[in-house]
Amino acid sequence: VARLVDQQSDVLFRLMTAAAQTTTGARHIAVTREDHSLTASVGAHAAVFRIEAITDRPADMGRAWSYMIGQARCIVPAPDGTSAEWVLALQGVGTRGGTARHTWMDASARQPVTEAMMADALRSLFP
């Protein structure tokens, strides 16, 4: 699970980096990646997108209910202090070698997270 979440965190990082380049206008949005987080920042203002794997706290069995459709989630900050959630969802298993395909999904809209969706999130955080 840890390797899957690391790989898929990189997918979100690439999406955020691409979205930051298209939404910046006159300001540069810097994007950095740490172990379980992505940070977008403009000057001193920063927004942290936390990534939590189901294995982060294995002793807490109640956490499994938070991951009914995936192995991880990304907590997406909003300007008003609330947050949204993107979940890492299994999209299918290939017939050759059984390779699993995963996609980050907007938990409320039930749609795949796209560069345009990421750009909207960044624009709301850095108007």
N, C-alpha and C positions, 0 to 999 in steps of 0.2 A: 504494500500500500504506500509506503514512504516513497519508493522510487516513482510510482505512478503520480503521486501528488507533486513531487519535484518536477517531473516532466510536464505535467499539466500547469503548474505554476509558471513554467517558462512560456507556455502558450499564452497565458494571461499577460505576462510581461511583454511579449512581442506585440500583442493587441494594444496594450496600453501605450507602448512606445510609438507605434504607428498612429494611434489616435491622437497622442500628444502633439505629434508633428503636424497634423491636419487641423487642430483646433486652436492653436496658440495665437494666431493673429500677430500682434506686436510683442506679446510676452512669450517667453520660452518656458514650457512646462518640463521640468526635469523629472525623469522617472528612474527610480532605483529599485533593486530587488535584494531582499534579505531572505533568511531561511524560510519564514512563513509569512512574509508580507511583501507588498508592493507599496511604494511611496511615490506619490506625485506631488511636486512642489513648485511653487512660484515664489521666489524670494524666501521670506520667513514663513509663509503660509504653506502648510503641508496637509495632505490627506493620506491616511494609511488604510490600505485594503488588506485586512487580515485573512490569511488562509489557514483553515483548521482542518486537519485530517481526522478521520474517525479514530485513528490510533493515538491521537495526542494525549488522551486521558483514558486509557483502557480500563482502569479500575472503576470508572463511572459508567456502568451499564446503561443508565438512563440516557446517555448521550446517543446511543444507537437510534433512538426515536428521532433525533435531529437529522439523521442521515438515511431516511427511508429510501431515497432514490439515488444515493451516491456515496462515494468514498470521502468526499471533502466538500467544504463550502468556503466561499469567499464573502466576508462581511464587507459590504459596500457602504461607505459613509455618505451621508447626505448633508447639505448645507444647514438644515434645521436641527441637526444633532441626532436624527433618527438614522436608521440604516436599512439597507435592503440586503438581499442574499442571492448569491449565485451558487448553484450546486453543480458538482461534477457528476454528470449522469452517464451511465452506460448506454450507448446507442446501439450496440449490437456486437456480435462476435463473428469474425470472419470464418468462412468455411475452410480456408487453408491455414493450418497451423493454429487455429483457434484464437487469433489475435483479437483482442477486445478493442473497441473504438469508444472513446469517451468524448464528451463535449460539455463545456460549461454552459449551464442553462440559467436564465433568469427565473428564480423560483416563483415569483408572482405572475409573470407574463407567460411562463412555460414556453419560452422561446430561446434559441441558442444565443449566447452572448456574441455580438458582432463588433467589428471595429466602430461602426456607427453608434451602437449602444454605448460603447466605452467612451466615445467622443462626447456623447450627450452627458454622461456622468461627469466627465472632466469639465465640460462647459458649465455645468451647474455648480461645481465646486470652485471654479476659477472664472467667475463672470467677467 
